[in-house]
Amino acid sequence: WKVAGKTLKSGMVVQRDKDGKGGYFALMLFPPEDMKSLPRKPLEMVFTVDVSGSQSGAPLAQEKAAVRWALTHMNSEDTFQVIRFGNTAIKKFAEPVAANEANVTDALQWVDGFDANEGTMLVDGLRASLLFPHDPERLRFVTFLTDGFIGNEAEALTEIRKDLGPARIFSFGVGPSTNRYLLDHMAKLGSGTAVYLSLQEDAGAVMGRYFERIAHPALTDIAVDFGGMQVTGQFPARIPDLFVGQPVVITGRFVGSGNTTIHVKGRVGGEMRDIPIAVDLSETAGGAGAGHGAVATVWAR
């Protein structure tokens, strides 16, 4: 199927129940590398920095270096905000501002003055990063730079479920021993990914790879109309954006048989697209007739 003149690939495998009435499916959407040539939409970028005591010293230095790289590599059409959180959350600007030289210089000076000697009120950081009016002309990417050492993980994840709105959350784990459980789940709930920066790595290079990842969204705000398939238990419930080089895999249970057409709907740039995909719900589809016995296990996990 084609988006903006580029061919995107998809594939579905199924594992049917013994009664033949339905089963389990795994659907993969994969954009090709040549979609990198498409210009990206302007972004609304939020950088939220942990200044708690556990980040003192080398971790805070890595956070600062990563944010410096990000601030100096945005597009001129982007807007941005910087937030520090410790005992409370403090915004640099009243609202996201243009990524021009004056605003970037102002933000760099503020970040340079950060020290790390406070508590860790992550929920306050989440609220400050998510609860403000959204610019519909821009995708909002919220980057949390933290080690994730808090005692109220469940409260933080509940806050994301409640307040996420149109944002995408990317966890940027910084430090020698990060809370990967929390950071991975923040990213999953936020339809983003988790990135990890050790104390020995080049912070600019790691942030550069993150920027490369988010710079090429092939399809955003994705929803799937499964047509003749009666689907339950879809995972993930909120489908992540489709980025170049990163497949999206959707699993679930279904009732149905034979051939049908599903519709993948999403936004390319500022335009909504409806892409029909013909699928074969027989267990031999895409294989040699032996079936796909692992699909139920993948869905269950």
C-alpha positions, 0 to 999 in steps of 0.5 A: 500500500502507498503513502505519499507515493512510497510503498509501505509493507504490511503482513498478517499471520493468524493462529486459528482456534480448534473450532475454526470460528476464529483465533489470534492474529498479529499484524505488522506495519513497516515503512521503508527506508526511502520514506526518510526523504519525506519532509517532517511536520513541525514538532512541539518538543518538551524536555523534562529534566530530573534534578533530584538528588540521585541525578547529582554529578555525572547523571545530571551532566549527561542530562544537560549534555543531551538537552543542549544537543537537542536544543541546538538541533531543532528545526526552525519551525518547531516549538519547545518547552523545558521543564525541571522537576524535583520537589516541584515542577518549574517551566522555563516558558509560560507556553512552548516558544519558537525554536529561534536563536534567542529562545534557545540561548535563553533555555541553554543558559537556564539548563546550564544552571541546573543542580541536583539536590531535590526530591523526585516528584515525577507526577508533578513533572508529568502534569506540567508536561502534559496539561497545557493547550495543544497546538493541533499543527504540531505533534507533541513529543515529551522527553523525560530525562530521569533515572526513574527512582520513585516510590509511587510508580503506579501513581505516575502510570495512572497519571499518564493514562489520565492526562496523555492527550495528544502527546507522545512520551519518550523516556530517556533513562539517564544514569548507571542504574535506571528503573527500566520497569517504569521508563519502559511502561511510561513509553508504552503508555505514551505511544513512544519508546524508551532510550537509555544513556549510560554515563560512558556514552556520548550524550549528543550521539544518543540524543541524535539517534532519538532525533533521527527516530522521531524525524520521520513519522510515516503515519500518525494517529493510527486506527484500524477498522478490521472489517469482517474480523470481530476483534477483541483484546487488541494490543496495544489499545492505542496504536503507536505512530509508525516511524521509518525503520520501526515496525508496529505490531498489533495483536488480538483475538478475532472471530471470522474466516475467509478473506476480508479487507481491513482499513488502516487509517492515519495521518500523513503530514496534515492529511488523513489517509485510509489504506485498504489491506486485503487479508487472508484469515486462513492459517496457511496465509503467508506460510507453507501450511504449518500454521503459526502456533506462537501467535496466541502466546505473543498475544497473551504475553 
